Amino acid sequence: MELLETFKRVKTASKTLALIPDEQRNEILNAVADAIIAHQAELLDANAKDLARMEKSNPLYDRLQLTEKRLADIASDMRNVATLPTPLGHITKEKTLPNGLKLKRVSVPFGVIGMIYEARPNVTFDVFSLCFKSGNACVLKGGKDADDSNRAGVALIHRVLATYGINEDIVTLLPATHEATGEMLNAVGYIDLCIPRGGKKLIEFVRDTARVPVIETGAGVVHAYFDKDADLTIGKAIVNNAKTRRVSVCNALDTLLVHKDRISDLPDLLAPMEGKVEFLMNDESQYDTEFMDYKMNVVIVDSLQAALDHIAQHGSGHSECIITENQETARTFQQMVDAACVYVNAPTSFTDGAQFGLGAEIGISTQKLGPRGPMALEEITTYKWLIEGHGQVRA
């Protein structure tokens, strides 16, 4: 394993994080946020090199692109994380046994979190901020499409850490190779948790290959159901926002389900997207597609149950939405849809750690064991039991 020494250094460095008080963590996070703004030209120059290697028609181009506005948002999210309470040291359960033993269950870091992601340079900063705040070291494995951007971002973080005397190994970027991915997934004893963030193929590869614990995130085949009792005005706004706000993200709308009684409203419903979005009418071959592009399925259904059945068969457990003025229908939808985030009369574009008030997110979990939905500080901590006695022995 060529990267074994790297993993050892990160594991050793992770032990030092426990000695950093939360006040200093916050100070460092704010310093990195300031550095992002102060050195935005450097970051944009590196990003321009990555963008030059990708066709603008590629759906990932938008995810890859950094702008002054996006860097400002990244810095703002990092400052928000710094304002949040520490997730560490929380006593989540406490009791005294009949024999006098005192038990506490206390939140602690995982240790080392491995992050595998594609053309998303913002993830570099998001992962650092959440991991640093929660006392975790992080090993980053970005895709080759964003390698210049990622390296510039990590170099910036390292410069700030160095000014505070913090071991730079707590944030380590691996080579952008498939071999590095394989080594991370097999780094038993060094990587405590691996989180893939990307498309369906990446997530399936990680899930099928890893020998370290994995939290499955990402792939979103997202639906909105326009019910027979839906309000057309808000429906137009919700569907347009869910689809077109940013088509390349995992919470973007892929399939619009429309009740048969509202077919006459379909032209009005789709009007805000005309000329921008390609509509695929009842194209069964595309029902399982996460488009990440200006394409959208439009499917006519006979009933609420038909919509629920379609989502059950083709959804990915990410985010689903119903548009209806019927409260009973809305409650049924919320109870029956099996997804991390279920919306009533609001777009799926809100599935985001920052939007949920979590500061930022390390990913959106679509699994049921462990965290589910946007994962932030609390979701990347675990716990340990602390037991205090005074000579008790077990019979």
Secondary structure, DSSP 8 states (H G I E B T S, - for coil): -TTHHHHHHHHHHHHHGGGS-HHHHHHHHHHHHHHHHHTHHHHHHHHHHHHHTS-TTSTTHHHH---HHHHHHHHHHHHHHHHS---SS-EEEEEE-TTS-EEEEEEEE-SEEEEEESS-THHHHHHHHHHHHTT-EEEEE--GGGHHHHHHHHHHHHHHHHHTT--GGGEEE--SSHHHHHHHHT-TTT-SEEEEES-HHHHHHHHHH-SS-B--B----EEEEE-TT--HHHHHHHHHHHHHS-TTSTTSEEEEEEEGGGGGGHHHHHGGGTTTSEEEET-GGGTT----SSEEEEEEESSHHHHHHHHHHH--SSEEEEE-S-HHHHHHHHHH--SSEEEESS-GGG-STTTTTSS--SEEE--SSS--EEE-TGGGEEEEEEEE-SS----
